[in-house]
């Protein structure tokens, strides 16, 4: 008497779990690439090989941790800052404002200073420090 082997090799592979994973990854990829991020418009200057010989006025605006604002070390309000920057720009149209924000300051104060510089159409630079220095 001949005994039949009841174990058959699988002829097909169930691809349903693999397709589910592919669809989930596709949806995640589409969502991540189409998400819009709001931020500030920044136009980066183009580098030049010419040395700079012109000297222009530089104002250092610092936003302190408590939300206060200083110009070259003297405390001012935002309205006083606007007046001072307006006068400085009238004296030197190519003046630059260096904006230095404290790490513990609320960022809306820094953005308010940046918006003020944009409103006055003043050249500005953001001062950063390396981590650990």
WOMOWO-V157558 format. One record per backbone hydrogen bond with DSSP energy under -1.0 kcal/mol. NH is the residue of the N-H (numbers start at 1). CO is the residue of the C=O. E is the energy in kcal/mol with one decimal. If there is no record, write none. Layout:
NH,CO,E ; NH,CO,E
//
This chain:
19,15,-2.3 ; 20,16,-2.3 ; 21,17,-2.1 ; 22,18,-2.1 ; 23,19,-2.5 ; 24,20,-2.2 ; 25,21,-2.5 ; 26,22,-2.1 ; 27,23,-2.5 ; 28,24,-2.5 ; 29,25,-2.5 ; 30,26,-2.4 ; 31,27,-2.5 ; 32,28,-2.4 ; 33,29,-2.0 ; 34,30,-1.6 ; 59,96,-2.5 ; 61,98,-2.8 ; 62,70,-2.4 ; 63,100,-2.5 ; 64,68,-3.0 ; 67,64,-1.6 ; 70,62,-2.4 ; 71,74,-2.7 ; 72,60,-3.0 ; 74,71,-1.8 ; 76,69,-2.9 ; 81,77,-2.5 ; 82,78,-2.2 ; 83,79,-1.9 ; 84,80,-2.7 ; 85,81,-2.8 ; 86,82,-2.2 ; 87,83,-2.2 ; 88,84,-2.5 ; 89,85,-2.4 ; 90,86,-1.8 ; 91,87,-1.7 ; 92,88,-2.5 ; 95,92,-1.8 ; 96,57,-2.5 ; 97,123,-2.5 ; 98,59,-3.0 ; 99,125,-3.5 ; 100,61,-3.0 ; 102,63,-2.4 ; 105,102,-1.3 ; 109,106,-1.3 ; 111,107,-2.4 ; 112,108,-1.8 ; 113,109,-1.7 ; 114,110,-2.2 ; 115,111,-2.8 ; 116,112,-1.9 ; 117,113,-2.2 ; 118,114,-2.3 ; 119,115,-2.4 ; 120,116,-2.1 ; 122,117,-2.4 ; 125,97,-2.6 ; 127,99,-2.9 ; 133,130,-1.5
//
